[in-house]
């Protein structure tokens, strides 16, 4: 009986010691070591890939998209569609981008993409203006018309065939912070006109914020919209 109690006590003691040691190693030492390495070697990424404006104020993350919309006429009307603020470069369309009262350019509502097929609403195998209302094709056609209208100026007319796919479709996550250089360039004349800037100035801004393929072969060239608009803010204030 005494041996049984003693063996049990030793097992419990060994278990508690193991629990204490593993708690210290895995719960304290390991997180501190990983945090220390991350803060030392990858400080920017470890802190959320923050983007700061000229004054040093954090305006968002380079990893998460933001919307640039005009304030709603009726903030309590959930059905009222958001209208883009044409002074800014616009991101990809997405229900994952939203706004709040603290920072009107940074809010996550949801993440995800549509589960509709690419030919949802297609007529004769193609998306056309005859697509049934509410289908993906109808939404894409409407989005393309809006891009053409919004980005056409007195001196620059956007053609429907010039509208890139990312201008009318959301990414898989719905939170893509980047757009293609083609979509950014398509917006140059409108942004220049709205901000009373020279077109060449704005075009240079786009070129300066265009990132090539990772390691030269992975992914596609891209433009981070938040970084671009942060630079645009500095340009308009200079």
C-alpha positions in Angstrom: 0.0 0.0 0.0 2.8 2.4 1.0 4.7 1.5 -2.2 1.6 2.2 -4.3 1.1 5.6 -2.7 4.8 6.4 -3.0 4.9 5.5 -6.7 1.8 7.6 -7.3 3.3 10.6 -5.5 6.5 10.2 -7.5 4.6 10.1 -10.8 2.5 13.1 -9.8 5.6 15.0 -8.8 7.4 14.1 -12.0 4.4 15.2 -14.0 4.2 18.5 -12.2 7.9 19.2 -12.7 7.6 18.3 -16.4 4.6 20.7 -16.6 6.5 23.5 -14.9 9.6 23.0 -17.1 7.6 22.8 -20.4 5.5 25.8 -19.3 8.6 27.9 -18.8 10.3 26.7 -22.0 7.3 26.7 -24.4 5.2 29.5 -22.7 7.9 31.9 -21.7 11.4 31.3 -23.1 10.4 30.2 -26.7 7.9 33.1 -27.3 10.5 35.6 -25.9 13.2 34.2 -28.2 11.0 34.2 -31.3 9.7 37.7 -30.5 13.2 39.0 -29.9 14.5 37.5 -33.2 11.5 38.9 -35.1 11.8 42.4 -33.7 15.5 42.4 -34.3 15.7 41.0 -37.8 12.2 41.6 -39.2 10.9 44.6 -37.2 8.6 46.0 -39.9 7.0 42.7 -40.7 6.7 41.6 -37.1 4.7 44.8 -36.3 2.2 44.2 -39.1 3.9 45.8 -42.1 2.7 49.2 -41.1 2.6 52.1 -43.5 3.3 55.6 -42.1 2.6 59.0 -43.6 5.1 61.8 -43.8 4.4 62.8 -40.2 5.1 59.3 -38.9 1.4 58.4 -38.2 0.4 54.9 -39.0 -2.2 54.8 -41.7 -2.6 51.1 -42.2 -0.9 47.9 -43.2 0.7 47.1 -46.6 -0.9 43.7 -46.4 -4.6 44.7 -46.1 -6.6 46.7 -48.6 -8.5 49.8 -47.7 -11.4 51.6 -49.3 -11.5 55.2 -50.5 -15.2 56.1 -50.5 -17.2 59.2 -50.0 -19.2 59.5 -46.8 -22.7 58.1 -47.1 -25.5 60.7 -47.4 -27.4 58.6 -44.8 -25.0 56.8 -42.5 -27.9 54.7 -41.1 -29.0 53.4 -44.5 -27.3 50.0 -44.9 -28.7 49.6 -48.4 -27.0 52.8 -49.7 -24.2 51.9 -52.0 -20.8 53.4 -51.3 -19.5 55.8 -53.9 -15.8 56.0 -54.6 -13.9 59.2 -53.8 -12.4 60.0 -57.1 -9.5 62.0 -55.7 -7.8 58.7 -54.7 -6.5 55.7 -56.6 -9.2 53.0 -56.1 -8.4 49.4 -55.0 -10.0 46.3 -56.4 -13.8 46.0 -55.8 -14.4 44.0 -52.6 -17.0 43.5 -49.9 -14.1 42.9 -47.6 -13.2 46.6 -47.4 -15.1 48.9 -45.3 -15.0 52.1 -43.2 -15.5 53.2 -39.6 -15.8 56.4 -37.6 -12.2 56.2 -36.3 -10.3 55.8 -39.5 -12.6 56.0 -42.5 -10.0 54.2 -44.7 -9.4 51.2 -42.6 -12.0 48.6 -41.5 -12.6 44.9 -42.2 -16.2 43.8 -42.6 -15.6 40.3 -44.0 -13.1 38.3 -46.0 -13.8 36.1 -48.9 -14.8 35.9 -52.6 -17.9 35.0 -54.5 -18.7 31.4 -55.0 -20.3 32.0 -58.3 -18.8 30.6 -61.5 -17.1 32.8 -64.0 -19.9 32.3 -66.5 -22.7 33.1 -64.0 -25.2 35.0 -66.0 -23.4 34.6 -69.3 -25.4 34.8 -72.5 -24.2 32.6 -75.3 -21.1 31.8 -73.3 -20.1 35.5 -72.9 -20.8 38.2 -70.4 -22.9 40.9 -72.1 -25.3 43.7 -71.2 -28.1 41.1 -71.6 -26.9 39.2 -68.4 -29.6 38.7 -65.8 -29.6 41.3 -63.0 -27.8 40.1 -59.9 -25.5 37.6 -61.7 -21.8 37.8 -61.7 -21.7 38.8 -65.3 -24.1 41.7 -64.7 -22.0 42.9 -61.8 -18.8 42.8 -63.9 -20.5 44.7 -66.8 -21.8 47.3 -64.4 -18.4 47.6 -62.7 -16.7 48.0 -66.1 -19.1 50.8 -67.1 -18.5 52.5 -63.9 -14.7 52.3 -64.3 -15.0 53.8 -67.8 -17.2 56.6 -66.6 -15.3 57.4 -63.5 -11.8 57.5 -65.2 -12.7 59.3 -68.4 -11.8 63.0 -68.4 -12.1 65.8 -70.9 -8.7 65.0 -72.3 -8.7 61.2 -71.8 -11.3 58.7 -72.8 -11.1 55.2 -71.3 -12.2 52.4 -73.6 -14.0 49.3 -72.3 -11.3 47.0 -73.7 -8.6 49.0 -71.7 -10.2 48.0 -68.4 -8.1 45.3 -66.7 -9.7 42.3 -64.9 -8.6 43.5 -61.4 -10.6 46.7 -61.9 -13.9 44.8 -61.9 -13.2 41.6 -59.9 -12.2 41.1 -56.3 -9.4 38.9 -55.1 -9.8 35.5 -53.4 -9.6 37.0 -50.0 -11.4 40.2 -50.8 -8.7 42.2 -49.0 -6.0 42.5 -51.7 -3.9 45.7 -51.1 -2.5 45.7 -54.6 -3.7 46.5 -58.1 -2.0 45.9 -61.4 0.1 48.7 -63.0 -2.4 48.8 -65.8 -5.3 49.6 -63.5 -3.2 52.3 -61.7 -2.1 53.9 -65.0 -5.8 53.9 -66.1 -6.6 56.1 -63.1 -3.8 58.6 -63.6 -5.7 61.2 -65.6 -8.7 61.2 -63.3 -6.5 61.5 -60.1 -4.5 64.3 -61.7 -7.6 66.2 -62.7 -9.3 65.7 -59.3 -6.3 66.9 -57.4 -5.3 69.6 -59.9 -1.9 68.0 -60.6 0.1 67.5 -63.7 -0.5 64.1 -65.4 3.2 63.4 -65.6 3.6 63.9 -61.9 1.0 61.4 -61.1 2.3 58.9 -63.7 5.7 59.2 -62.1 4.1 58.5 -58.8 2.7 55.3 -60.1 6.0 54.2 -61.7 7.8 54.9 -58.5 5.4 52.7 -56.5 5.3 49.8 -59.0 6.8 46.6 -57.6 8.1 43.9 -60.0 7.8 40.2 -59.7 9.2 38.6 -56.5 12.7 37.3 -57.1 12.1 38.3 -60.8 9.7 35.4 -61.6 7.1 34.9 -58.9 3.7 36.7 -59.0 2.9 39.7 -61.1 4.0 43.4 -61.1 1.8 45.3 -58.6 1.1 48.6 -57.1 0.2 48.9 -53.4 -2.8 51.3 -53.3 -2.3 52.5 -49.7 1.4 53.3 -50.3 0.4 55.1 -53.5 -2.3 57.2 -51.9 -0.1 58.0 -49.0 2.5 59.4 -51.5 -0.3 61.2 -53.3 -1.3 62.9 -50.1 2.3 64.1 -49.6 2.4 65.3 -53.2 -0.9 67.3 -52.9 0.4 69.0 -49.7 3.8 69.9 -51.1 
